[in-house]
Amino acid sequence: MKSINFVSFLTVQGFFIKAQNAQDILAYTLLITAFFYLFSHFTISFFIRFSPIRQELFPKSRHEVDLDYFAKEITKRETVIDDAQDFLEALDRKYANKTKRKKEKA
C-alpha cells in the first residue's frame, strides 16, 4: 500500500467517533484527524526508516511480454473451445434430425 493511502485511511478513521452536538463534532474531527494524521506519518516514517524493504523499479517491459504471451494463449484456447462447441452443436443437430426421422417413420 502506498504511504499516502495509509495516511488517508487512518485519517478517515477519526470521522467514525460519535458526538452529541455540532461543536463536539467539530472538536472531535479536528483533534482526531490531527492525531490520526500525525500517527500515520509517524508510523510510516519508522517503517521506511527501519524496513529492509526498498522501492524497486517495476519491470514493465518483461511484464508486457508476459501479458502479450498470455493474451495469445487465451485467444488460441478460445478458438479451440469455439471449434469444439461448433462440433458438438453440429452433432446435436445431426442426432436430433435422426431421431426426428425415426419418429416420422414409426
ChimeraX commands (.cxc) that place a marker at each C-alpha (Angstrom):
marker #1 position 0.00,0.00,0.00 radius 0.5
marker #1 position 1.33,3.43,-0.83 radius 0.5
marker #1 position 2.10,5.57,2.18 radius 0.5
marker #1 position -0.30,8.34,1.11 radius 0.5
marker #1 position -3.12,5.79,1.00 radius 0.5
marker #1 position -2.23,4.65,4.51 radius 0.5
marker #1 position -2.31,8.27,5.74 radius 0.5
marker #1 position -5.71,8.82,4.15 radius 0.5
marker #1 position -7.09,5.58,5.57 radius 0.5
marker #1 position -6.01,6.36,9.12 radius 0.5
marker #1 position -7.14,9.98,8.88 radius 0.5
marker #1 position -10.63,8.94,7.82 radius 0.5
marker #1 position -10.87,6.62,10.83 radius 0.5
marker #1 position -11.24,9.71,13.02 radius 0.5
marker #1 position -14.61,10.55,11.48 radius 0.5
marker #1 position -16.32,7.48,12.94 radius 0.5
marker #1 position -16.42,8.80,16.52 radius 0.5
marker #1 position -19.94,9.69,17.70 radius 0.5
marker #1 position -20.64,13.15,19.11 radius 0.5
marker #1 position -23.69,14.82,20.68 radius 0.5
marker #1 position -23.75,18.30,19.09 radius 0.5
marker #1 position -22.14,20.32,16.30 radius 0.5
marker #1 position -19.37,21.80,18.48 radius 0.5
marker #1 position -18.37,18.34,19.68 radius 0.5
marker #1 position -18.34,17.05,16.11 radius 0.5
marker #1 position -16.04,19.89,15.05 radius 0.5
marker #1 position -13.74,19.48,18.04 radius 0.5
marker #1 position -13.57,15.69,17.72 radius 0.5
marker #1 position -12.99,15.94,13.99 radius 0.5
marker #1 position -10.10,18.35,14.39 radius 0.5
marker #1 position -8.46,16.51,17.28 radius 0.5
marker #1 position -8.92,13.02,15.93 radius 0.5
marker #1 position -7.92,13.98,12.40 radius 0.5
marker #1 position -4.76,15.63,13.70 radius 0.5
marker #1 position -3.98,12.62,15.89 radius 0.5
marker #1 position -4.51,10.04,13.14 radius 0.5
marker #1 position -2.68,12.19,10.58 radius 0.5
marker #1 position 0.37,12.57,12.82 radius 0.5
marker #1 position 0.19,8.95,13.97 radius 0.5
marker #1 position 0.12,7.67,10.39 radius 0.5
marker #1 position 3.09,9.84,9.39 radius 0.5
marker #1 position 4.98,8.69,12.46 radius 0.5
marker #1 position 4.24,5.05,11.66 radius 0.5
marker #1 position 5.22,5.40,8.00 radius 0.5
marker #1 position 8.46,7.20,8.82 radius 0.5
marker #1 position 9.52,4.44,11.21 radius 0.5
marker #1 position 8.53,1.76,8.74 radius 0.5
marker #1 position 10.56,3.36,5.94 radius 0.5
marker #1 position 13.50,4.08,8.27 radius 0.5
marker #1 position 13.83,0.59,9.73 radius 0.5
marker #1 position 12.42,-1.58,7.00 radius 0.5
marker #1 position 14.85,-3.58,4.87 radius 0.5
marker #1 position 12.34,-3.36,2.01 radius 0.5
marker #1 position 13.35,-0.79,-0.55 radius 0.5
marker #1 position 11.49,0.50,-3.52 radius 0.5
marker #1 position 12.22,-1.42,-6.70 radius 0.5
marker #1 position 11.51,-0.46,-10.24 radius 0.5
marker #1 position 8.66,-2.33,-11.87 radius 0.5
marker #1 position 9.95,-4.44,-14.82 radius 0.5
marker #1 position 7.29,-3.12,-17.20 radius 0.5
marker #1 position 8.78,-4.47,-20.44 radius 0.5
marker #1 position 9.07,-8.02,-19.07 radius 0.5
marker #1 position 5.51,-7.95,-17.80 radius 0.5
marker #1 position 4.24,-6.61,-21.12 radius 0.5
marker #1 position 5.91,-9.52,-22.95 radius 0.5
marker #1 position 4.41,-11.99,-20.49 radius 0.5
marker #1 position 0.95,-10.44,-20.77 radius 0.5
marker #1 position 1.12,-10.49,-24.59 radius 0.5
marker #1 position 2.02,-14.19,-24.45 radius 0.5
marker #1 position -0.89,-14.93,-22.10 radius 0.5
marker #1 position -3.30,-12.97,-24.30 radius 0.5
marker #1 position -2.22,-15.00,-27.36 radius 0.5
marker #1 position -2.59,-18.28,-25.44 radius 0.5
marker #1 position -6.07,-17.30,-24.26 radius 0.5
marker #1 position -7.05,-16.43,-27.83 radius 0.5
marker #1 position -5.80,-19.82,-29.04 radius 0.5
marker #1 position -7.73,-21.65,-26.33 radius 0.5
marker #1 position -10.88,-19.68,-27.08 radius 0.5
marker #1 position -10.58,-20.72,-30.73 radius 0.5
marker #1 position -10.23,-24.38,-29.73 radius 0.5
marker #1 position -13.21,-24.13,-27.39 radius 0.5
marker #1 position -15.33,-22.39,-30.05 radius 0.5
marker #1 position -14.45,-25.10,-32.58 radius 0.5
marker #1 position -15.33,-27.82,-30.08 radius 0.5
marker #1 position -18.62,-26.11,-29.30 radius 0.5
marker #1 position -19.47,-25.82,-33.01 radius 0.5
marker #1 position -18.65,-29.51,-33.47 radius 0.5
marker #1 position -20.88,-30.52,-30.55 radius 0.5
marker #1 position -23.73,-28.36,-31.80 radius 0.5
marker #1 position -23.42,-29.96,-35.24 radius 0.5
marker #1 position -23.57,-33.42,-33.61 radius 0.5
marker #1 position -26.64,-32.39,-31.63 radius 0.5
marker #1 position -28.38,-31.21,-34.81 radius 0.5
marker #1 position -27.40,-34.41,-36.62 radius 0.5
marker #1 position -28.77,-36.69,-33.90 radius 0.5
marker #1 position -31.87,-34.53,-33.45 radius 0.5
marker #1 position -32.61,-34.92,-37.18 radius 0.5
marker #1 position -32.07,-38.71,-36.97 radius 0.5
marker #1 position -34.46,-39.07,-34.04 radius 0.5
marker #1 position -37.00,-36.89,-35.84 radius 0.5
marker #1 position -36.83,-39.12,-38.92 radius 0.5
marker #1 position -37.20,-42.26,-36.81 radius 0.5
marker #1 position -40.29,-40.84,-35.13 radius 0.5
marker #1 position -41.78,-39.88,-38.50 radius 0.5
marker #1 position -41.20,-43.39,-39.89 radius 0.5
marker #1 position -42.77,-45.02,-36.85 radius 0.5
marker link #1:1,2 radius 0.2
marker link #1:2,3 radius 0.2
marker link #1:3,4 radius 0.2
marker link #1:4,5 radius 0.2
marker link #1:5,6 radius 0.2
marker link #1:6,7 radius 0.2
marker link #1:7,8 radius 0.2
marker link #1:8,9 radius 0.2
marker link #1:9,10 radius 0.2
marker link #1:10,11 radius 0.2
marker link #1:11,12 radius 0.2
marker link #1:12,13 radius 0.2
marker link #1:13,14 radius 0.2
marker link #1:14,15 radius 0.2
marker link #1:15,16 radius 0.2
marker link #1:16,17 radius 0.2
marker link #1:17,18 radius 0.2
marker link #1:18,19 radius 0.2
marker link #1:19,20 radius 0.2
marker link #1:20,21 radius 0.2
marker link #1:21,22 radius 0.2
marker link #1:22,23 radius 0.2
marker link #1:23,24 radius 0.2
marker link #1:24,25 radius 0.2
marker link #1:25,26 radius 0.2
marker link #1:26,27 radius 0.2
marker link #1:27,28 radius 0.2
marker link #1:28,29 radius 0.2
marker link #1:29,30 radius 0.2
marker link #1:30,31 radius 0.2
marker link #1:31,32 radius 0.2
marker link #1:32,33 radius 0.2
marker link #1:33,34 radius 0.2
marker link #1:34,35 radius 0.2
marker link #1:35,36 radius 0.2
marker link #1:36,37 radius 0.2
marker link #1:37,38 radius 0.2
marker link #1:38,39 radius 0.2
marker link #1:39,40 radius 0.2
marker link #1:40,41 radius 0.2
marker link #1:41,42 radius 0.2
marker link #1:42,43 radius 0.2
marker link #1:43,44 radius 0.2
marker link #1:44,45 radius 0.2
marker link #1:45,46 radius 0.2
marker link #1:46,47 radius 0.2
marker link #1:47,48 radius 0.2
marker link #1:48,49 radius 0.2
marker link #1:49,50 radius 0.2
marker link #1:50,51 radius 0.2
marker link #1:51,52 radius 0.2
marker link #1:52,53 radius 0.2
marker link #1:53,54 radius 0.2
marker link #1:54,55 radius 0.2
marker link #1:55,56 radius 0.2
marker link #1:56,57 radius 0.2
marker link #1:57,58 radius 0.2
marker link #1:58,59 radius 0.2
marker link #1:59,60 radius 0.2
marker link #1:60,61 radius 0.2
marker link #1:61,62 radius 0.2
marker link #1:62,63 radius 0.2
marker link #1:63,64 radius 0.2
marker link #1:64,65 radius 0.2
marker link #1:65,66 radius 0.2
marker link #1:66,67 radius 0.2
marker link #1:67,68 radius 0.2
marker link #1:68,69 radius 0.2
marker link #1:69,70 radius 0.2
marker link #1:70,71 radius 0.2
marker link #1:71,72 radius 0.2
marker link #1:72,73 radius 0.2
marker link #1:73,74 radius 0.2
marker link #1:74,75 radius 0.2
marker link #1:75,76 radius 0.2
marker link #1:76,77 radius 0.2
marker link #1:77,78 radius 0.2
marker link #1:78,79 radius 0.2
marker link #1:79,80 radius 0.2
marker link #1:80,81 radius 0.2
marker link #1:81,82 radius 0.2
marker link #1:82,83 radius 0.2
marker link #1:83,84 radius 0.2
marker link #1:84,85 radius 0.2
marker link #1:85,86 radius 0.2
marker link #1:86,87 radius 0.2
marker link #1:87,88 radius 0.2
marker link #1:88,89 radius 0.2
marker link #1:89,90 radius 0.2
marker link #1:90,91 radius 0.2
marker link #1:91,92 radius 0.2
marker link #1:92,93 radius 0.2
marker link #1:93,94 radius 0.2
marker link #1:94,95 radius 0.2
marker link #1:95,96 radius 0.2
marker link #1:96,97 radius 0.2
marker link #1:97,98 radius 0.2
marker link #1:98,99 radius 0.2
marker link #1:99,100 radius 0.2
marker link #1:100,101 radius 0.2
marker link #1:101,102 radius 0.2
marker link #1:102,103 radius 0.2
marker link #1:103,104 radius 0.2
marker link #1:104,105 radius 0.2
marker link #1:105,106 radius 0.2
view
